Amino acid sequence: MKSVAILQSNYVPWKGYFDIVHNVDLFIFYDDVQYTARDWRNRNKIKTAQGTEWITVPTDGSREKRICDVQLVDPKWQVTHWKSLQQCYGKAPFFEAFRPILEEVYLGCMWTHLSDLNQQLITRISREMLGITTEFVDSRAYSATGAKQERILELLKKCGATSYLSGPAARNYIDETRFAASGIELRWQNYGGYPEYHQFHPPFEHGVTVLDLLFHTGRDASWYIWGWRDAVLHT
């Protein structure tokens, strides 16, 4: 059995993204597809005293480009984002625990492509902060040639998947019978039930970057993403 998820890379995604990563054997970054502007690809939300605010990576992205081809512009954003994180979360209990990793990403590297940045952040957060052991690969490694759903199925077949985990939004366009006919089990991620944690500046907000959770809960963050489900089952 081999479970697989396929998603575009996002900028410091919310905890639900990492829930999917954790729940599969192989996670495929689907970045050789059309870039979508004003989306999660190059921005996410942080919690501030004034409410949630966007932090956005400046790009030359347009609908004519693939995500993997989108370049970053005005490198000053790296220092700006790091200062924003320091200002909003510097007093959080576990900010210092993760500072070395994030300083290396924001201050120790000069990023030129959005996909490289996103994939590096997602991989390091998964491995070094959340303890996820899922294998990562870029979709370009499989040279899939189909379109839309056919392309997804081609990727799944090429990587030897027996099950596919999808986010719930895809229910609107996925034809479940195609997966059944291909012998691939289709599963749906459920984002419901995430426990709240102590978060700066109430009211509580789930839809922010996973860094918010990590800075507040440290190595216990995984419990708030998937560990709590085991606790519910045991009770």
N, C-alpha and C positions, 0 to 999 in steps of 0.2 A: 504494500500500500504506500502511495506517495501523494500527499496533499500539497496543493500548490495555490498560491494567490498571485494575481497579476494586477499591478496598480502603477499609475504614473507617480513619479517622485514628487513630494510636496516639501515645502520649506518648513522645517521644524514642526512636523504635523501634530495633531491632537492625539490624545491617548488611544482613541479608537483605531487609528492607523496601526499602532503598535500591537493592539489586540489581534488584528488580522495577522501581522507578521509572526507573532508568537504561536498562532494556532495552525501553522502550516509547516511542512518540511522544507519547502523551497519557496522563496519569494522572488518574483521576477519584476524588476523595475521596467515599466512599460513606457520608455522615454523616446522611442523612435516613432511617435505619433504626433499629431497636430498640437501645437501649443495653444493654450486657452488663456487669454488675457483676463485680468481682474478675477483671478481664481486662486486656488490654494498653492499653485505651482511656485509662486515667488513671494508669497506673503502669508502671515498668520497673525493671530491675536495674542496680546499679553494683557495682564491685568494691571491697571494703574489706579491711582486715587480718584481719577476722573471717570473710571469705568474701563471697558475693554478698548484697546487701541490697536490698529494695524501696525505691524512692522513689515516693510516692503523692500524687497531687493530690486534695485533698478536694473532693467534689462532692455535689450533691443528686440524683445520678443514681439511676434505678430502671428496672425493665423496662417501666414505663408511659411512659417518655420516649424520644424519639429522641435520638441522639447530639448532633445539632445544637442540641437544646433544653436539654441538660444545663448547669447553671450551676455556677460554682465558689463555694465557701464558704471563709471564714476566709483572707483574703489573705496571712496570715503565711507560708503555704507557700512563696511565691516566694523570700523571703529564706532560709528554711530549706533549700530545695533548692539554692540557689546556694552556701550555706555548706557543704553536704554535698559538692558537686562540688569546691569549693576544698580541702576537707579531704582528700578521697580522691585528687584528681588535680593539686593545686597544684604538685607537684614533677615532674609528667610533662613530657617535653621540649617539647611543643607547647601546653601549657595557655595560656600567655600569648598565643600567636598567635590563639587563638579567643576570648580573654576579652572583647574589645569587643563582639562579636556577641552573646554569651550574656548579658553584663551588660545590654545593651539590652533583651533579651527578659525577663530575670528581674527587673531592677531599674528599667528605664526605662518599663515598661508596667504597667497594672493590668488583668488579664484577668478577664472576667466569664463567658465561655463556654468550655467544654472544647474544642469543635470549632475555635474561632478560635485558641486557643493551639496545639493540635496542628498545624493546617494551617500556621500561621506558622512553627513550629519546623521542620517537615518541609521546607517550601519554602526556608527560609533555609539549612538544613544542606545541602540538595541544591545550591542555586545557589552559595552563598558559601563552602562548605567542601569540597564534593565536585566542583564544576564540572559538575554535571548540567544539561543544557539541555532536558529534557523539559518539555512544557507541562502545567500543572496547571489543573483546573477542579473546581468543586463539583457534585455530582450534581443538586442542586436547580436548576441552570441548565437541565436538560433536562425537568423536570416529568414524570418517568416515573411510570406509574400501575399497572403490573403488580405481581405478587408473586413473591418468590424468584427462581427462574431466569428466569422470563418478564420480570421487571423488568431483570435484567442484560442480556438480549438486546435489550430495548427501548432501554436506554441505549446499547448498542453500535451499534444501527442508527441512532439519532438523531445520534450523533457521527461516523458514517461509518466505523466500524471495519472492517477486513478481517481482523484477527487479534486474539485475546484471550489475554493472558498471565495465568495463574492460579497461585496458590500450590498446593503439592502436597496440602495438607489437603482441598481441595475435591474431590479425586477421589472422595471418599466419597459425594458427593451430586450432582455434575454429570452430566447426561445428554449425553454427547458427540455423540450423534446429532442432538440439537436444534440444536447449533451448526453441524454439517455441513449440515443442512437449510436453515439460514439463510445459508449461504455464508460463514461466519466460521470461520477457522482457529483451533483451540483448541491452545494451547501451555502447557506446564507448566514452572514455574520449578524449577530444581534447586539446592538449598541445600548440596549436598555439596562437599567439597574445599577449603573456605576455608582459606588458610594461617594458621598461628599467627604472632603477632608478640610482641615483648617486652611483657609485661603485668605490672603489679604483682601481688604476692601469688599465686604459683603455688598449685595447678595452673591451667593455662589454661582459660578459660571463654569459649565463643563466644556464649552466650545473654545478653549484656548490651547496654546501650544503645550505639549507634554512637559516642557521645561518648567511650567508652573507647578505641576504635580511633583516633579523631581526635586525642585528647590524646597518644597514644603514637606515632603515625606521621605526623601532620601532613598535608601535601599528598600524601603517598604513600598515604593511606588508600584511595583508589580502586583502587590496585593490589591491595590485600588483599580487595576486594569483587568486582571484575570483571576488572581488568587481568591478573591471574595466568592467566586462561583463555587469553588470547592467547599468553602465554609458553609455556604447555603445548602449544598447537597448533603453535607454531613449532619446538618441539623434537621 
